[in-house]
């Protein structure tokens, strides 16, 4: 019985990480199209660090969530 509860908790954490990762990636996408981001990109040629942090955090969280959901 306790093993089933642990497995359910791991899957729940995996789902939260997956949804949170998608949220962070979307937040970064929205930030990449902001006025300040476009000005920064015009002068530096690259995305601002805040956008990249959200993309990277979203990717890491999403991969960790997928791993936990796929784990048996």
VOGURO-365803 format. One record per residue: x, y, z of N, C-alpha, C in turn; residue number from 1. Coordinates in pm, whole numbers, plus 32768, in hexadecimal, padded with zeros to 4 digits. Layout:
N
pt n_px: X | n_py: Y | n_pz: Z | ca_px: X | ca_py: Y | ca_pz: Z | c_px: X | c_py: Y | c_pz: Z | resi: NUM $
...
***
This chain:
72
pt n_px: 8052 | n_py: 7F89 | n_pz: 8000 | ca_px: 8000 | ca_py: 8000 | ca_pz: 8000 | c_px: 8057 | c_py: 807E | c_pz: 8000 | resi: 1 $
pt n_px: 80C0 | n_py: 807F | n_pz: 804F | ca_px: 8116 | ca_py: 80F4 | ca_pz: 8058 | c_px: 8160 | c_py: 810A | c_pz: 7FD4 | resi: 2 $
pt n_px: 8183 | n_py: 809D | n_pz: 7F8E | ca_px: 81C8 | ca_py: 80AA | ca_pz: 7F0E | c_px: 816E | c_py: 80EE | c_pz: 7EA6 | resi: 3 $
pt n_px: 80EF | n_py: 80CE | n_pz: 7EA9 | ca_px: 808F | ca_py: 810C | ca_pz: 7E4C | c_px: 8082 | c_py: 81A2 | c_pz: 7E67 | resi: 4 $
pt n_px: 807F | n_py: 81C6 | n_pz: 7EE8 | ca_px: 8078 | ca_py: 8255 | ca_pz: 7F0C | c_px: 80F5 | c_py: 829F | c_pz: 7EDF | resi: 5 $
pt n_px: 816A | n_py: 8260 | n_pz: 7EEF | ca_px: 81E7 | ca_py: 829F | ca_pz: 7EC4 | c_px: 81E8 | c_py: 82B4 | c_pz: 7E2D | resi: 6 $
pt n_px: 81B9 | n_py: 824F | n_pz: 7DE3 | ca_px: 81B6 | ca_py: 8258 | ca_pz: 7D51 | c_px: 8156 | c_py: 82C7 | c_pz: 7D24 | resi: 7 $
pt n_px: 80E5 | n_py: 82D2 | n_pz: 7D68 | ca_px: 8085 | ca_py: 833B | ca_pz: 7D48 | c_px: 80C0 | c_py: 83C5 | c_pz: 7D65 | resi: 8 $
pt n_px: 8107 | n_py: 83D2 | n_pz: 7DD3 | ca_px: 8145 | ca_py: 8452 | ca_pz: 7DF6 | c_px: 81B2 | c_py: 8477 | c_pz: 7D90 | resi: 9 $
pt n_px: 8200 | n_py: 8416 | n_pz: 7D63 | ca_px: 8268 | ca_py: 8431 | ca_pz: 7D00 | c_px: 8229 | c_py: 845D | c_pz: 7C7D | resi: 10 $
pt n_px: 81BE | n_py: 841C | n_pz: 7C55 | ca_px: 8178 | ca_py: 8444 | ca_pz: 7BD9 | c_px: 813B | c_py: 84CF | c_pz: 7BE6 | resi: 11 $
pt n_px: 8107 | n_py: 84F0 | n_pz: 7C59 | ca_px: 80CF | ca_py: 8575 | ca_pz: 7C70 | c_px: 813C | c_py: 85E0 | c_pz: 7C67 | resi: 12 $
pt n_px: 81AD | n_py: 85C6 | n_pz: 7CA4 | ca_px: 821E | ca_py: 8623 | ca_pz: 7C9D | c_px: 824D | c_py: 8631 | c_pz: 7C0C | resi: 13 $
pt n_px: 8252 | n_py: 85C2 | n_pz: 7BC3 | ca_px: 8278 | ca_py: 85C6 | ca_pz: 7B36 | c_px: 8219 | c_py: 861A | c_pz: 7AE4 | resi: 14 $
pt n_px: 8198 | n_py: 860D | n_pz: 7B00 | ca_px: 8134 | ca_py: 865C | ca_pz: 7AB8 | c_px: 8142 | c_py: 86F0 | c_pz: 7AD7 | resi: 15 $
pt n_px: 8158 | n_py: 8710 | n_pz: 7B56 | ca_px: 816B | ca_py: 879D | ca_pz: 7B7E | c_px: 81E7 | c_py: 87D6 | c_pz: 7B3B | resi: 16 $
pt n_px: 8254 | n_py: 878A | n_pz: 7B36 | ca_px: 82CE | ca_py: 87BA | ca_pz: 7AF4 | c_px: 82B8 | c_py: 87CD | c_pz: 7A5F | resi: 17 $
pt n_px: 8270 | n_py: 8771 | n_pz: 7A20 | ca_px: 8256 | ca_py: 877C | ca_pz: 7991 | c_px: 8201 | c_py: 87F7 | c_pz: 7971 | resi: 18 $
pt n_px: 8197 | n_py: 880B | n_pz: 79BC | ca_px: 8140 | ca_py: 887F | ca_pz: 79A6 | c_px: 818B | c_py: 8901 | c_pz: 79C8 | resi: 19 $
pt n_px: 81D7 | n_py: 8900 | n_pz: 7A35 | ca_px: 8225 | ca_py: 8976 | ca_pz: 7A59 | c_px: 828E | c_py: 8996 | c_pz: 79F0 | resi: 20 $
pt n_px: 82CE | n_py: 8930 | n_pz: 79B9 | ca_px: 8331 | ca_py: 8945 | ca_pz: 7950 | c_px: 82F3 | c_py: 8982 | c_pz: 78D4 | resi: 21 $
pt n_px: 827D | n_py: 8950 | n_pz: 78AF | ca_px: 8237 | ca_py: 898A | ca_pz: 783D | c_px: 8210 | c_py: 8A1B | c_pz: 7859 | resi: 22 $
pt n_px: 81EA | n_py: 8A37 | n_pz: 78D5 | ca_px: 81C8 | ca_py: 8AC0 | ca_pz: 78FB | c_px: 823F | c_py: 8B1D | c_pz: 78F3 | resi: 23 $
pt n_px: 82B2 | n_py: 8AEE | n_pz: 7924 | ca_px: 832A | ca_py: 8B41 | ca_pz: 791D | c_px: 8354 | c_py: 8B59 | c_pz: 788D | resi: 24 $
pt n_px: 834C | n_py: 8AF2 | n_pz: 7839 | ca_px: 8371 | ca_py: 8B03 | ca_pz: 77AC | c_px: 8314 | c_py: 8B66 | c_pz: 7768 | resi: 25 $
pt n_px: 8293 | n_py: 8B5E | n_pz: 7786 | ca_px: 8233 | ca_py: 8BBC | ca_pz: 774B | c_px: 824B | c_py: 8C4A | c_pz: 777D | resi: 26 $
pt n_px: 826A | n_py: 8C56 | n_pz: 77FD | ca_px: 8289 | ca_py: 8CD9 | ca_pz: 7837 | c_px: 8303 | c_py: 8D15 | c_pz: 77F1 | resi: 27 $
pt n_px: 836A | n_py: 8CC4 | n_pz: 77DB | ca_px: 83E0 | ca_py: 8CF3 | ca_pz: 7793 | c_px: 83BE | c_py: 8D1C | c_pz: 7705 | resi: 28 $
pt n_px: 8367 | n_py: 8CCD | n_pz: 76C4 | ca_px: 833C | ca_py: 8CF0 | ca_pz: 763C | c_px: 82F4 | c_py: 8D76 | c_pz: 763A | resi: 29 $
pt n_px: 829C | n_py: 8D8B | n_pz: 769B | ca_px: 8255 | ca_py: 8E0B | ca_pz: 76A2 | c_px: 82B7 | c_py: 8E7E | c_pz: 76BB | resi: 30 $
pt n_px: 8318 | n_py: 8E67 | n_pz: 7712 | ca_px: 837B | ca_py: 8ED0 | ca_pz: 772F | c_px: 83D3 | c_py: 8EEE | c_pz: 76B6 | resi: 31 $
pt n_px: 83EB | n_py: 8E89 | n_pz: 7661 | ca_px: 8442 | ca_py: 8E9E | ca_pz: 75EE | c_px: 8404 | c_py: 8EF9 | c_pz: 7586 | resi: 32 $
pt n_px: 8381 | n_py: 8F0E | n_pz: 758E | ca_px: 833E | ca_py: 8F66 | ca_pz: 752F | c_px: 8317 | c_py: 8FEC | c_pz: 756B | resi: 33 $
pt n_px: 834C | n_py: 900A | n_pz: 75E0 | ca_px: 832D | ca_py: 908A | ca_pz: 7620 | c_px: 837F | c_py: 90FA | c_pz: 75DF | resi: 34 $
pt n_px: 8355 | n_py: 9174 | n_pz: 75F9 | ca_px: 839A | ca_py: 91E9 | ca_pz: 75C2 | c_px: 842B | c_py: 91F0 | c_pz: 75F3 | resi: 35 $
pt n_px: 843E | n_py: 91DC | n_pz: 7674 | ca_px: 84C6 | ca_py: 91E3 | ca_pz: 76AC | c_px: 8520 | c_py: 9177 | c_pz: 7670 | resi: 36 $
pt n_px: 84E7 | n_py: 9102 | n_pz: 765A | ca_px: 8535 | ca_py: 9095 | ca_pz: 7620 | c_px: 855C | c_py: 90B5 | c_pz: 758F | resi: 37 $
pt n_px: 84FF | n_py: 90EF | n_pz: 7546 | ca_px: 851E | ca_py: 9114 | ca_pz: 74BB | c_px: 8589 | c_py: 9180 | c_pz: 74B3 | resi: 38 $
pt n_px: 8586 | n_py: 91DF | n_pz: 750F | ca_px: 85EE | ca_py: 9247 | ca_pz: 7513 | c_px: 8675 | c_py: 9208 | c_pz: 7535 | resi: 39 $
pt n_px: 8675 | n_py: 91B0 | n_pz: 7599 | ca_px: 86F1 | ca_py: 916C | ca_pz: 75C1 | c_px: 8728 | c_py: 9119 | c_pz: 754D | resi: 40 $
pt n_px: 86D0 | n_py: 90D4 | n_pz: 7507 | ca_px: 86FB | ca_py: 9080 | ca_pz: 7497 | c_px: 8731 | c_py: 90D7 | c_pz: 7426 | resi: 41 $
pt n_px: 86FA | n_py: 914E | n_pz: 7412 | ca_px: 8729 | ca_py: 91A6 | ca_pz: 73A8 | c_px: 87B8 | c_py: 91D6 | c_pz: 73C2 | resi: 42 $
pt n_px: 87D9 | n_py: 91EE | n_pz: 7442 | ca_px: 885E | ca_py: 9220 | ca_pz: 7462 | c_px: 88C5 | c_py: 91B2 | c_pz: 7478 | resi: 43 $
pt n_px: 889C | n_py: 9143 | n_pz: 74B3 | ca_px: 88FD | ca_py: 90DA | ca_pz: 74D3 | c_px: 88F9 | c_py: 9064 | c_pz: 7473 | resi: 44 $
pt n_px: 8889 | n_py: 9050 | n_pz: 7430 | ca_px: 887D | ca_py: 8FE0 | ca_pz: 73D4 | c_px: 8855 | c_py: 8F5E | c_pz: 7417 | resi: 45 $
pt n_px: 883D | n_py: 8F61 | n_pz: 7499 | ca_px: 8815 | ca_py: 8EE6 | ca_pz: 74DF | c_px: 87A3 | c_py: 8F05 | c_pz: 753F | resi: 46 $
pt n_px: 8763 | n_py: 8E9B | n_pz: 756E | ca_px: 86F6 | ca_py: 8EAB | ca_pz: 75CD | c_px: 872C | c_py: 8ED5 | c_pz: 7655 | resi: 47 $
pt n_px: 86DC | n_py: 8F1D | n_pz: 76A3 | ca_px: 8707 | ca_py: 8F41 | ca_pz: 772B | c_px: 8719 | c_py: 8EC4 | c_pz: 7783 | resi: 48 $
pt n_px: 8769 | n_py: 8ED2 | n_pz: 77E9 | ca_px: 8785 | ca_py: 8E61 | ca_pz: 7842 | c_px: 8708 | c_py: 8E2C | c_pz: 7885 | resi: 49 $
pt n_px: 86AB | n_py: 8E84 | n_pz: 78AA | ca_px: 8632 | ca_py: 8E59 | ca_pz: 78EF | c_px: 85E1 | c_py: 8DF8 | c_pz: 7898 | resi: 50 $
pt n_px: 85DC | n_py: 8E13 | n_pz: 7817 | ca_px: 8594 | ca_py: 8DBA | ca_pz: 77BC | c_px: 85DB | c_py: 8D33 | c_pz: 77B4 | resi: 51 $
pt n_px: 865D | n_py: 8D36 | n_pz: 77A7 | ca_px: 86A8 | ca_py: 8CB9 | ca_pz: 779D | c_px: 869D | c_py: 8C67 | c_pz: 781E | resi: 52 $
pt n_px: 869D | n_py: 8CA8 | n_pz: 7891 | ca_px: 868D | ca_py: 8C60 | ca_pz: 7910 | c_px: 8607 | c_py: 8C18 | c_pz: 7914 | resi: 53 $
pt n_px: 85A0 | n_py: 8C58 | n_pz: 78E1 | ca_px: 851C | ca_py: 8C17 | ca_pz: 78E2 | c_px: 8516 | c_py: 8BA4 | c_pz: 787E | resi: 54 $
pt n_px: 8553 | n_py: 8BB4 | n_pz: 780B | ca_px: 855A | ca_py: 8B46 | ca_pz: 77AB | c_px: 85A5 | c_py: 8ACE | c_pz: 77E5 | resi: 55 $
pt n_px: 8618 | n_py: 8AE9 | n_pz: 7821 | ca_px: 866A | ca_py: 8A7E | ca_pz: 7859 | c_px: 8623 | c_py: 8A3D | c_pz: 78CF | resi: 56 $
pt n_px: 85EB | n_py: 8A8D | n_pz: 7928 | ca_px: 85A1 | ca_py: 8A57 | ca_pz: 799A | c_px: 8529 | c_py: 8A05 | c_pz: 796E | resi: 57 $
pt n_px: 84E2 | n_py: 8A34 | n_pz: 7908 | ca_px: 8470 | ca_py: 89EA | ca_pz: 78D4 | c_px: 849A | c_py: 8965 | c_pz: 7897 | resi: 58 $
pt n_px: 8508 | n_py: 8966 | n_pz: 784E | ca_px: 8539 | ca_py: 88EA | ca_pz: 7811 | c_px: 8564 | c_py: 8885 | c_pz: 787B | resi: 59 $
pt n_px: 85AF | n_py: 88B2 | n_pz: 78DE | ca_px: 85DD | ca_py: 8857 | ca_pz: 7947 | c_px: 8567 | c_py: 881F | c_pz: 7996 | resi: 60 $
pt n_px: 850A | n_py: 8876 | n_pz: 79B9 | ca_px: 8495 | ca_py: 884A | ca_pz: 7A04 | c_px: 8440 | c_py: 87EA | c_pz: 79B2 | resi: 61 $
pt n_px: 842E | n_py: 8807 | n_pz: 7933 | ca_px: 83E0 | ca_py: 87AE | ca_pz: 78DC | c_px: 841F | c_py: 8725 | c_pz: 78CC | resi: 62 $
pt n_px: 84A1 | n_py: 8722 | n_pz: 78B9 | ca_px: 84E7 | ca_py: 86A1 | ca_pz: 78AB | c_px: 84E0 | c_py: 8651 | c_pz: 792D | resi: 63 $
pt n_px: 84F2 | n_py: 8695 | n_pz: 799E | ca_px: 84E8 | ca_py: 864F | ca_pz: 7A1F | c_px: 845B | c_py: 861A | c_pz: 7A35 | resi: 64 $
pt n_px: 83F6 | n_py: 8668 | n_pz: 7A0E | ca_px: 836C | ca_py: 863B | ca_pz: 7A1A | c_px: 834F | c_py: 85C4 | c_pz: 79C2 | resi: 65 $
pt n_px: 837F | n_py: 85C7 | n_pz: 7945 | ca_px: 836D | ca_py: 8554 | ca_pz: 78ED | c_px: 83B3 | c_py: 84D8 | c_pz: 7924 | resi: 66 $
pt n_px: 8429 | n_py: 84EA | n_pz: 795B | ca_px: 8471 | ca_py: 847A | ca_pz: 7995 | c_px: 8424 | c_py: 843B | c_pz: 7A07 | resi: 67 $
pt n_px: 83EE | n_py: 848E | n_pz: 7A5F | ca_px: 83A2 | ca_py: 845A | ca_pz: 7AD0 | c_px: 831F | c_py: 8418 | c_pz: 7AA5 | resi: 68 $
pt n_px: 82E1 | n_py: 844D | n_pz: 7A3D | ca_px: 8265 | ca_py: 8411 | ca_pz: 7A0C | c_px: 827F | c_py: 838C | c_pz: 79C6 | resi: 69 $
pt n_px: 82F0 | n_py: 8381 | n_pz: 7982 | ca_px: 8310 | ca_py: 8306 | ca_pz: 7938 | c_px: 834D | c_py: 829C | c_pz: 7992 | resi: 70 $
pt n_px: 837F | n_py: 82C3 | n_pz: 7A05 | ca_px: 83C0 | ca_py: 8266 | ca_pz: 7A61 | c_px: 835A | c_py: 8203 | c_pz: 7A97 | resi: 71 $
pt n_px: 8381 | n_py: 8184 | n_pz: 7A9E | ca_px: 8325 | ca_py: 811E | ca_pz: 7AD0 | c_px: 833C | c_py: 8101 | c_pz: 7B61 | resi: 72 $
***
